[in-house]
Amino acid sequence: MQDNISTLENVNIQEDRDALSLCINGQKEAYGFIVKKYMRRAYFTALGLVKNHDDAVELSQDAFIRAYRTISRFDLQKNFFTWYYKILRNLCLNHLRNSSARKLENIDSINDIVDLKQDPSIIAERNDLTEKLWTALSILNVEEREIIILKDLEECSYKEIAERLEIQIGTVMSRLFNARKHLKEKFERLI
Amino acid sequence: MTNKPLTGIEWNRFRMLMTAALDGELSNGDKREFQQFLSLYPECQNEWNEYQKLKEMTMQIKFNQPPEEMWDRYWVNIYNRIERGIGWIFISIGAIIVLFYGGFKAVESIIADTTLEWFMKAGILALLAGLVIVLVSVIREKFFTRKSDKYKEIQR
């Protein structure tokens, strides 16, 4: 199983490497392959951080443009998305910092962001809890929200999270525990 | 491990093991140690149950899928913006050349103009000199200072 996953990962990296080599040689169209491959992940990552659809689209696209402009500095042996993630994360954190400094934080309502199922007879109660859980998650600080989203929504491994956030695996675990502890406290206050 | 109250260090150890267990990242050796905590300490079992429930609920959160047309336009928007960026670079280079040449010619004709009072000449030249200094300073900041700024990604 683990072997299959690492084979797939290698195929992925090879595919990206081919496309990115073409980009470095000036073929803009090859970048389309990379963008189309990662755009959904990029958008949902940004959405989890900034909690607004329009900002998430704008920031994830800005990050792809910035990545393209500095593509010559990208090490082809590395994972593209991990590198891209750092650019996107910086943009999102700057955006949040600027909007909170200007007191303009623009947050979509839960119905715009989270997929609440529409059958009221079966899952009304679960929807209610999901709504409260999202509310609790969205009032966590951005680093705590980010690590929970990476682990529980994006289902990244500790190794991937450590690479993306440039921290040790032990730090991933302690940050995750603290983030969940705060989430649990805030959630319990809401129910 | 005895069945007396857990020390702070033991709690921390249990919480690290519990986090790894929740995320399916527990090694076989750690699994045994974790099971021991659960069987010996009911408070550990309670905490484990609560966090398991929380994890299950968090994993049920799914983001709304945006309309499919958004994905169709996504790459096209990026492509256009990259292309426009290249266009702006050419426009900037062209504008700088035209401005500098135009400025030079203007200065030349002002100096050569015998009908203009000396203080008007001085005023116009000071104005042009100021504009050049500001322009050069902005260009230098944009292209040279930012290149060597390791915190450039962080907006202050």
HADDOCK unambig.tbl for C-alpha pairs under 7 A between the chains (distance, minus, plus):
assign (segid A and resid 32 and name CA) (segid B and resid 75 and name CA) 6.29 0.50 0.50
assign (segid A and resid 35 and name CA) (segid B and resid 75 and name CA) 6.50 0.50 0.50
assign (segid A and resid 36 and name CA) (segid B and resid 75 and name CA) 6.76 0.50 0.50
assign (segid A and resid 61 and name CA) (segid B and resid 78 and name CA) 6.25 0.50 0.50
assign (segid A and resid 65 and name CA) (segid B and resid 78 and name CA) 6.64 0.50 0.50
assign (segid A and resid 65 and name CA) (segid B and resid 82 and name CA) 6.44 0.50 0.50
assign (segid A and resid 90 and name CA) (segid B and resid 153 and name CA) 6.57 0.50 0.50
assign (segid A and resid 90 and name CA) (segid B and resid 154 and name CA) 6.91 0.50 0.50
assign (segid A and resid 94 and name CA) (segid B and resid 154 and name CA) 6.64 0.50 0.50
assign (segid A and resid 94 and name CA) (segid B and resid 155 and name CA) 6.14 0.50 0.50
assign (segid A and resid 112 and name CA) (segid B and resid 64 and name CA) 6.90 0.50 0.50
assign (segid A and resid 113 and name CA) (segid B and resid 63 and name CA) 5.59 0.50 0.50
assign (segid A and resid 113 and name CA) (segid B and resid 64 and name CA) 5.36 0.50 0.50
assign (segid A and resid 114 and name CA) (segid B and resid 61 and name CA) 6.77 0.50 0.50
assign (segid A and resid 114 and name CA) (segid B and resid 62 and name CA) 5.74 0.50 0.50
assign (segid A and resid 114 and name CA) (segid B and resid 63 and name CA) 4.33 0.50 0.50
assign (segid A and resid 114 and name CA) (segid B and resid 64 and name CA) 5.07 0.50 0.50
assign (segid A and resid 115 and name CA) (segid B and resid 62 and name CA) 5.34 0.50 0.50
assign (segid A and resid 115 and name CA) (segid B and resid 63 and name CA) 5.18 0.50 0.50
assign (segid A and resid 115 and name CA) (segid B and resid 64 and name CA) 4.45 0.50 0.50
assign (segid A and resid 130 and name CA) (segid B and resid 61 and name CA) 6.57 0.50 0.50
assign (segid A and resid 152 and name CA) (segid B and resid 58 and name CA) 6.37 0.50 0.50
assign (segid A and resid 152 and name CA) (segid B and resid 59 and name CA) 5.23 0.50 0.50
assign (segid A and resid 153 and name CA) (segid B and resid 59 and name CA) 5.74 0.50 0.50
assign (segid A and resid 173 and name CA) (segid B and resid 16 and name CA) 6.50 0.50 0.50
assign (segid A and resid 173 and name CA) (segid B and resid 19 and name CA) 6.52 0.50 0.50
assign (segid A and resid 174 and name CA) (segid B and resid 16 and name CA) 6.80 0.50 0.50
assign (segid A and resid 177 and name CA) (segid B and resid 19 and name CA) 6.15 0.50 0.50
